[in-house]
Amino acid sequence: MSALQHFLAMGGYAAYVWPAYAVFFIVLIADTLAPRLRRRRVLAELRARLARQNARQERKPLSTPASP
């Protein structure tokens, strides 16, 4: 058995070791992407809220105080 095959076999524990590495990297990637996606969603919500506020302010007529 070559050294690489021996390493990949992990002394007979490859069925446990390689899935553990896979789960670790999946969690690592998810922990990296989740804040980025959340930030993108929050910024989009804030932009939409600001656009609605600006549109509401533009169509609202300026009210003048009534003189008694």
C-alpha positions in Angstrom: 0.0 0.0 0.0 1.4 3.4 -1.0 1.9 6.2 1.6 -1.0 8.2 0.0 -3.4 5.2 0.2 -2.3 4.5 3.8 -2.9 8.2 4.7 -6.4 8.2 2.9 -7.3 5.0 4.7 -6.6 6.7 8.0 -5.7 3.5 9.7 -9.1 2.0 9.0 -11.0 5.0 10.4 -11.5 6.8 7.0 -15.3 6.2 7.1 -15.4 8.3 10.3 -12.7 10.8 9.7 -13.5 12.1 6.2 -17.2 12.7 6.9 -16.1 14.6 10.0 -13.8 16.8 7.8 -16.7 17.3 5.4 -19.1 18.4 8.1 -16.5 20.8 9.5 -15.9 22.5 6.2 -19.6 22.7 5.5 -20.1 24.4 8.8 -17.1 26.7 8.2 -18.5 27.8 4.8 -22.0 28.3 6.3 -20.6 30.4 9.1 -18.8 32.5 6.5 -21.7 33.0 4.1 -24.5 33.5 6.6 -23.4 37.0 7.8 -22.8 38.1 4.3 -26.2 37.0 3.1 -27.9 38.5 6.2 -26.0 41.8 5.6 -27.2 41.9 2.0 -30.8 41.2 3.1 -30.8 43.9 5.8 -29.3 46.5 3.4 -32.0 45.8 0.9 -34.7 46.1 3.5 -33.2 49.5 4.7 -33.0 50.8 1.1 -36.6 49.8 0.5 -37.7 51.5 3.8 -35.8 54.7 2.9 -37.4 54.7 -0.6 -40.9 54.3 0.9 -40.2 57.1 3.4 -38.9 59.4 0.6 -41.9 58.6 -1.6 -44.3 59.3 1.3 -42.6 62.6 2.1 -42.6 63.7 -1.6 -46.3 63.1 -2.1 -47.3 64.6 1.2 -48.4 68.3 0.6 -46.7 70.9 2.7 -49.2 71.9 5.3 -49.3 75.6 6.3 -50.4 76.5 9.8 -53.9 78.0 9.8 -54.1 81.6 10.8 -56.8 82.4 13.5 
